[in-house]
Each structure stands twice: as C-alpha cells, then as structure tokens.
Amino acid sequence: MQKPLVAGIGELLWDILPTGKQVGGAPCNFAYHAMHAGCESIVISAVGNDQSGDELLKELGSLNINCEFVQRNHFPTGTVTVSVNERGHPQYIIHENVAWDNILVNSEMLIKISGLDALCFGSLGQRNSISANSIQKVLESVKPGCLKVFDINLRQNFYSSEIIKKSLEFADFLKLNEGELPILTKILGLPGNLESQLNQLIHLFSLRYIAYTMGEKGSVVKGCKEYSFLEAPKVNVTDTVGAGDSFTAVLVSGLLKGLPLTEIHETATQTAAYVCTQKGATPVIPY
C-alpha cells in the first residue's frame, strides 16, 4: 500500500534551548512525526547560505527528512530562543528577517505538491508577505482532495486577523490550543461556550475536523458528526516543545489511512505525551 504523501510548509529553524540547539519549526516537526506515523513527508522552507544552514540541513538528513524543497538564500538561517519554565512549558523569542521568511515557489515544487494528500501550514510562516504569498499559492495548487491543515500557531505578535481569516478559508483541519482559542474567537466574534465555539468554527469555515488541546487537561478532536475527548496521560515533563506538532501529525496520518477517530486520537495523545518526556521537538520515536 502506498504511503500518504504529506508536507509541512513554513518556518524551519534552530530551537536554541537551555540544553542546546535542536531542529525546530512546526511544519518541520509535523513532517518528522508524520513520517514516523507512516507517511512520506517533505519540508518546504528555506535556510541561509551560512554555517548554521549547513548544520541544519545535515541534521535534517540524519533525521531522514526529505529536504529537496528546502531552499537556500542570502538571509540568515532562522533561530528561536526557547526558555522553559518549571512545568516544562516553553516561551519563545522568534528572530526576524530570516531565511524562512523568504520562501519562493517554483514550477518543480508545484508539480510535486500536486500529489500531496495533506499539507500543514500556520500563521507564523506567513508573517512576511513573501512567504505568505508562496504558502497561499501552494494552498491554491494542491489537488481538491488534499487535507489542508491549519496549525494556527499564534506566536508573539506575528499574526493578523487577515492572515487568520484567509488561512481558515483554505483549511479543512484546524489545530489550536487553549491559549489560542480566546484570541481566535475574539477576532471572529464567536460567542458561547467551548462546544458552541468549536461548532461555529466548523460550520463557518466548512472544516472537516478541529483538534483542540488543553495541556494537562486533555484534548478534543471534533468533526461534523464525530467527537472524541481524552485526558492527558500523567508523565514527567522535560519540555513540551513539539508535542502539539506530533499530535497533529499522528492525527492527520491516521485520517489519511481511514482509521477510526478514537483510535487515532489515542495514538496521537500517547505520542505527544512521549514527546513531552524528551528534549526538543524531534526525538527518536519508539515505534
């Protein structure tokens, strides 16, 4: 059976953690975990023509991540300074005017993405108009059945109501967390409780699924006619960097394979919990 083909497009960077630097960027993390969940994955992004870019590409190679559409340009390779509080929750300082802010689209890329079964993108990758235009062009070019996954990923002040609304219009699948939902519902003017707000989002934007994470309190995966809630496993948290990306990737992989939602949700929850026990976003996954 042929593996589903998925891609992450947007930020690619070094997470500079207290314990050292790790490969990072939500689209890259998504691609890595989707690969481990049984997909063929590619990353669409850019790194600089610098030593940091050389090292990042080498590390991606060691993780077996397909980098054929990681471009190189004259901007510096992206970095994010990450501090982790006593509960393992990260705070980010995301540096600007970097390579992944300047992703370009070419004909070879458009041919490849025409075969995608899923594409993951976020708001952070669209903070610069060059990458935003490229991401939106790719979204317009995928085949009709491609699952377009909007991991909203609100960071610092790097988002706008315009980008969020446009991204939701593209999306089939929305991933967000408990910190992001109040911001989103304020932007869109959605009243009511959690259930009402999720229902309104599904109907307003014709979403197939919403994945809503609440940290230690668990997560909800909701479709038009399906609903699953799971508590979060109790684990010794090292850091939560990349846990949400692994959760999204496993969900998407399972959906593409046609597995039952409750089974997919359970696997995604266990994977995210494991990532929380490890350093960085791309640990070796023991399955």
C-alpha positions as CSV (number, residue, x, y, z in Angstrom):
1,M,0.0,0.0,0.0
2,Q,1.4,3.4,-1.0
3,K,2.2,5.7,1.9
4,P,0.2,9.0,2.1
5,L,2.3,12.0,0.9
6,V,2.3,15.0,3.2
7,A,4.2,18.2,3.6
8,G,4.8,21.0,6.1
9,I,5.4,24.5,4.7
10,G,6.7,27.5,6.6
11,E,9.3,28.0,9.3
12,L,12.4,25.9,9.6
13,L,14.9,26.9,12.3
14,W,17.1,26.0,15.2
15,D,15.3,26.0,18.6
16,I,18.0,27.3,21.0
17,L,17.1,25.5,24.2
18,P,18.9,25.7,27.6
19,T,20.2,22.2,26.9
20,G,21.5,23.1,23.4
21,K,20.1,23.6,19.9
22,Q,17.5,21.3,18.3
23,V,15.8,21.2,14.9
24,G,12.6,23.2,15.1
25,G,9.7,24.9,13.3
26,A,6.2,23.5,13.4
27,P,6.0,22.4,9.7
28,C,9.3,20.5,10.0
29,N,8.2,18.9,13.3
30,F,4.9,17.9,11.6
31,A,6.7,16.3,8.7
32,Y,9.1,14.4,11.0
33,H,6.3,12.9,13.1
34,A,4.1,12.2,10.1
35,M,7.0,10.2,8.7
36,H,7.2,8.2,11.8
37,A,3.5,7.7,11.7
38,G,3.7,6.0,8.3
39,C,3.6,8.9,5.8
40,E,6.1,10.0,3.1
41,S,7.0,13.6,4.2
42,I,8.6,16.6,2.7
43,V,9.5,20.0,4.2
44,I,9.0,23.2,2.1
45,S,11.1,26.1,3.6
46,A,14.4,27.9,3.4
47,V,17.7,28.2,5.2
48,G,20.5,30.6,4.8
49,N,23.8,30.2,2.9
50,D,25.6,30.1,6.2
51,Q,27.2,27.6,8.5
52,S,24.0,27.4,10.6
53,G,22.1,26.4,7.4
54,D,24.7,23.8,6.6
55,E,24.4,22.3,10.0
56,L,20.6,22.4,9.9
57,L,20.5,20.5,6.6
58,K,22.9,17.9,7.9
59,E,20.8,17.4,11.0
60,L,17.6,17.1,8.9
61,G,19.5,14.5,6.8
62,S,20.3,12.5,9.9
63,L,16.6,12.6,10.8
64,N,15.8,11.2,7.3
65,I,13.7,14.3,6.5
66,N,13.2,15.0,2.8
67,C,14.8,18.4,2.1
68,E,14.5,18.6,-1.7
69,F,12.3,21.7,-1.3
70,V,14.4,23.4,1.4
71,Q,15.8,26.4,-0.5
72,R,18.9,28.4,0.4
73,N,19.0,32.2,0.2
74,H,21.1,35.1,1.5
75,F,19.1,35.7,4.7
76,P,20.3,34.1,7.9
77,T,19.1,30.7,9.0
78,G,16.2,31.1,11.4
79,T,16.6,30.7,15.2
80,V,14.3,30.8,18.1
81,T,15.5,31.3,21.7
82,V,13.5,29.0,23.9
83,S,13.3,29.2,27.7
84,V,11.4,26.5,29.6
85,N,9.5,27.2,32.9
86,E,9.3,24.8,35.9
87,R,6.4,23.0,34.3
88,G,8.2,22.4,31.1
89,H,6.2,24.9,29.1
90,P,8.3,26.9,26.6
91,Q,8.5,30.7,25.9
92,Y,9.8,31.7,22.5
93,I,11.8,34.7,21.2
94,I,11.4,34.3,17.4
95,H,14.1,36.2,15.5
96,E,13.0,38.1,12.4
97,N,14.2,38.7,8.8
98,V,15.5,35.2,8.3
99,A,15.6,32.7,5.5
100,W,12.2,31.1,6.1
101,D,10.5,34.5,5.8
102,N,11.5,34.4,2.1
103,I,10.3,31.1,0.7
104,L,9.8,31.2,-3.1
105,V,7.6,28.9,-5.3
106,N,9.0,27.3,-8.4
107,S,7.5,25.0,-11.1
108,E,9.2,21.9,-9.8
109,M,7.7,22.4,-6.3
110,L,4.2,22.9,-7.8
111,I,4.5,19.6,-9.7
112,K,5.5,17.8,-6.5
113,I,2.8,19.3,-4.3
114,S,0.1,18.4,-6.8
115,G,0.3,14.9,-5.4
116,L,0.0,15.8,-1.7
117,D,-2.5,14.1,0.4
118,A,-2.1,16.6,3.3
119,L,-0.4,20.0,3.7
120,C,0.3,21.6,7.1
121,F,0.7,25.3,7.4
122,G,0.4,28.0,10.1
123,S,0.2,31.7,10.7
124,L,3.8,32.2,11.8
125,G,5.1,31.1,8.5
126,Q,3.0,33.9,6.9
127,R,4.3,36.8,9.0
128,N,6.3,38.1,6.0
129,S,4.5,38.8,2.7
130,I,6.9,36.9,0.5
131,S,6.4,33.6,2.4
132,A,2.7,34.3,2.9
133,N,2.2,34.7,-0.9
134,S,4.2,31.5,-1.5
135,I,2.2,29.5,1.1
136,Q,-1.1,30.7,-0.3
137,K,0.0,29.9,-3.9
138,V,0.9,26.3,-2.8
139,L,-2.5,26.0,-1.0
140,E,-4.3,27.1,-4.2
141,S,-2.3,24.5,-6.2
142,V,-2.9,21.3,-4.2
143,K,-5.4,18.7,-5.6
144,P,-9.0,19.0,-4.4
145,G,-8.8,16.0,-2.0
146,C,-5.7,17.3,-0.2
147,L,-6.3,17.8,3.5
148,K,-5.2,21.3,4.3
149,V,-4.1,21.5,7.9
150,F,-4.0,24.9,9.6
151,D,-2.0,24.7,12.8
152,I,-2.8,28.3,13.9
153,N,0.4,28.6,16.0
154,L,0.0,32.1,17.3
155,R,3.4,33.4,18.4
156,Q,4.3,36.8,19.9
157,N,2.7,39.4,17.6
158,F,3.4,37.5,14.4
159,Y,-0.2,37.2,13.2
160,S,-3.1,39.3,11.9
161,S,-6.8,38.9,11.6
162,E,-6.4,39.0,7.8
163,I,-4.0,36.1,7.7
164,I,-6.0,34.0,10.2
165,K,-9.3,34.5,8.3
166,K,-7.7,33.8,4.9
167,S,-6.0,30.7,6.3
168,L,-9.3,29.4,7.7
169,E,-10.9,29.8,4.3
170,F,-8.2,27.4,2.9
171,A,-8.3,25.0,5.8
172,D,-10.1,21.6,6.2
173,F,-8.5,20.8,9.6
174,L,-7.8,23.3,12.3
175,K,-5.4,22.7,15.2
176,L,-5.4,25.1,18.1
177,N,-4.8,25.2,21.9
178,E,-6.5,26.7,24.9
179,G,-4.4,29.8,24.7
180,E,-5.2,30.4,21.1
181,L,-9.0,29.8,21.1
182,P,-9.9,33.0,23.1
183,I,-7.8,35.1,20.6
184,L,-9.4,33.4,17.6
185,T,-13.0,33.8,18.9
186,K,-12.3,37.4,19.7
187,I,-11.1,38.1,16.2
188,L,-14.1,36.3,14.7
189,G,-16.7,37.5,17.3
190,L,-17.8,34.0,18.3
191,P,-19.9,33.9,21.4
192,G,-20.8,30.9,23.7
193,N,-19.0,28.1,25.5
194,L,-16.3,25.8,24.1
195,E,-18.7,23.4,22.4
196,S,-20.6,26.2,20.7
197,Q,-17.4,28.0,19.6
198,L,-16.0,24.8,18.0
199,N,-19.3,24.1,16.3
200,Q,-19.4,27.7,14.9
201,L,-15.8,27.3,13.6
202,I,-16.7,24.0,11.8
203,H,-19.8,25.5,10.2
204,L,-18.4,28.9,9.3
205,F,-15.3,27.6,7.5
206,S,-16.6,24.1,6.4
207,L,-13.9,22.4,8.5
208,R,-13.8,18.6,8.5
209,Y,-12.0,18.5,11.9
210,I,-10.8,20.6,14.8
211,A,-8.1,19.4,17.1
212,Y,-8.2,21.4,20.4
213,T,-5.5,20.8,23.0
214,M,-5.7,21.8,26.7
215,G,-2.3,20.7,28.0
216,E,-2.6,18.6,31.2
217,K,-6.4,18.8,30.9
218,G,-6.5,16.7,27.7
219,S,-7.7,17.3,24.2
220,V,-10.7,17.2,21.9
221,V,-11.0,16.1,18.3
222,K,-14.2,17.1,16.7
223,G,-15.7,16.5,13.3
224,C,-19.1,17.4,11.9
225,K,-20.5,14.1,13.3
226,E,-17.7,12.8,15.4
227,Y,-16.4,13.8,18.8
228,S,-13.6,12.4,21.0
229,F,-12.2,13.7,24.3
230,L,-9.2,12.2,26.0
231,E,-7.4,13.1,29.2
232,A,-3.7,13.7,29.0
233,P,-1.5,10.9,30.4
234,K,0.5,11.8,33.5
235,V,4.1,11.9,32.6
236,N,7.4,13.5,33.8
237,V,7.6,16.5,31.5
238,T,11.1,17.5,30.2
239,D,9.7,20.1,27.8
240,T,6.5,20.4,25.7
241,V,8.3,21.7,22.6
242,G,6.9,19.9,19.5
243,A,4.3,17.9,21.4
244,G,1.4,19.6,19.6
245,D,3.1,19.1,16.3
246,S,3.4,15.4,16.9
247,F,-0.2,15.2,18.0
248,T,-1.4,16.9,14.7
249,A,0.9,14.7,12.6
250,V,-0.4,11.4,14.1
251,L,-4.0,12.5,13.8
252,V,-3.5,13.5,10.1
253,S,-1.7,10.3,9.3
254,G,-4.5,8.2,10.8
255,L,-7.2,10.2,9.0
256,L,-5.4,9.7,5.7
257,K,-5.3,5.9,6.4
258,G,-9.0,5.9,7.2
259,L,-8.6,4.7,10.8
260,P,-11.3,5.2,13.5
261,L,-11.1,8.7,15.1
262,T,-11.0,7.3,18.7
263,E,-8.1,5.0,17.8
264,I,-6.2,7.9,16.0
265,H,-6.8,10.2,19.0
266,E,-5.5,7.7,21.5
267,T,-2.3,7.2,19.4
268,A,-1.8,10.9,19.0
269,T,-2.2,11.5,22.7
270,Q,0.3,8.8,23.7
271,T,2.8,10.2,21.1
272,A,2.5,13.8,22.3
273,A,2.9,12.6,25.9
274,Y,6.1,10.8,25.0
275,V,7.5,13.8,23.2
276,C,6.9,15.8,26.4
277,T,9.3,13.5,28.3
278,Q,12.1,14.1,25.8
279,K,14.3,17.1,24.9
280,G,13.3,19.1,21.8
281,A,10.6,18.5,19.2
282,T,12.1,15.6,17.1
283,P,13.1,12.8,19.5
284,V,13.5,9.2,18.3
285,I,10.0,7.7,18.4
286,P,10.0,4.2,19.8
287,Y,7.5,2.6,17.3
